Amino acid sequence: MAQNPIHQIANDTRLLREQLVEKVPGHFDMRHVISAWLGSLFFGFTFVLKGLLLEIGLRLDTIHLVLLVVATLTIISAEIYFVGYARVPDKQKRRFFQFWIKRISAYYGIAIFTSFLLLSVYGITTFIPDPKLILKLVIAISFPAGVGAAAGDLLKRY
């Protein structure tokens, strides 16, 4: 059954208001992933060739690596909550955990992937024979790349 033109206009107006004025977060899709990857690439690229970051990254011990991962996840979570979830109108229907888990896993996964990709593209991994040291650098670069992934997607949309 076709809607009458008045109802169609009302629905279109509601959708435009949600997307352009209220900026209600949509469901997580491939556009979010691509936007996050570009943000991660932009931020990660800025840091991958910094000699001091590479030098310090190779010397990080386990506690500092854990702190970097925790700090990265905390900052990404804050971005997800304050930039994205704060705009969700019906929080009973869209719970924070459901909203958060998709984004945190995608953003941090993208950050890890981008970090390794950038280190590999520039040949830095060929100079480091130990996979443990490469992992240290990936975690060091994933901090700015993760922040960039969340910022690139969330700030662009909301």
N, C-alpha and C positions, 0 to 999 in steps of 0.2 A: 504494500500500500504506500503510495507516494505521500510525502509530507506536503502540506500546503505551503505556499511561498512565505507566509509570515513566520511559520515555525522554522523553516530553513534559514531565513535571515536571522532569527533569534539565536539559533544554534551557531551559525557562522560568527555572529557578534560575540557570543560567549567564548568561542574558541579564540578569536582574535584578542579579546580582553585577557584571557588566561595566558596566552603566549607572548603578547607584546607589552601589556601594561603590568599585569601581576607577575609575569614570568614564572609561572608554575612549572616546576621541573617535570619534564616528560619521562617516559620510561627509558631505561638504559638500552642503547642500541649501538650499531656499528659506527654511526656518526660520532657518538661520544668517544668510542675507542680511537678513532682516527684523530679526532681533535686532541685527545689526551696524549697520543703518541707524538704529535707535532709539538705540543708544549714540552713534553719530556725531551724530545730531540733538541729543541731550542735551548732549554736550560742545561741539559747534559753536555751539549757541544761547547757551551761557554766554559765549562770546568774541566773537560777531559784532557785538554792540552796544558793545563796549569801544572808546571813542574813541581811546585811545592805541594800541591794536593797529591800528586803521584808519589812523591817522596814520603810524605806523611802517611799516605794510604798503605804503602808497603810495610810500614812499621807499626801499624795499629795492632793492639793486642785484643784478645777475645772480649774483654769487658767493654772496650771502646766500640768494637763492631756491634755488640748487642745494643749499646746505647745509641748508636747511629740508626739501627733498625727501629728501635723503640721511638726515637725522636722523629724519624721519617713517618712512621705509622701514626704518631700522635698529631703531627702537623697536617698530614693528609686528612685524618679524621676530623680535625677542626675545620679544615676547608670544606669538607663534605657537609658537615653540620651547619656551619654558619653561612656558607654561600649557597648551598643547595637545599638542604632539608628545612631550613628556616622558612623557605617559601612554600612548603607543602601545606595546602589549606586544610585537608582532612587527615590529620595525623592518626586517627583511629583506623582508617583504611590502609594507609601506607605507614607501616611501622618503621622506626629508625633503623633497626637491625637489618631489615630487608633492603632498605634504601642504601645503607652503608656497606653491607657485605659485597654487593655486586661491584660497587665503585672502588672500595679499598683493595679488593683482590685484583681488579683490572688495573688500577693506577699503579700499584706496587709491582705487579707483574710486568707492566709496560716499562716501568723504571728500571727493573733488573735487566730486561731484554735490551733496552736502549743503551744502558751502561755497557753491557757486554758487546753489543754491536759497535758502539763508538770506539771502545778499546781495540776491538778486532780490526775495524776499518783503518785505523791509524797505525796498525801494526804493533801496538804496545804489547799485546799478548805474545808476540813472537820473541820479545826480549826477556820475557819472564817465564822460566821453565817450570816453576812450581804452581800447580793449580790452586793451592791455598793462597798464594800471593795474588793471583788473578782474582780470586773471590774477594779478597780484601779490597782490591781496587774497584771491583764491581759494586760492593757495598758502599764504598766511599763516594762513588759517582752517583749511586742510586738516590742519595739524599737530595741533591738539587734536581735530579731527573724526576723523582717522585713528586716533589713540590711543583715542578713544572707541569707534570702530567695532570695533576688536580687543578692547578691554576689555569692551564690551557683550556681545559674542558669547562670547568665550572664558571670561571669569570667570563668566558666568551658567551655562554648561554644565559647566565642569570645576572 
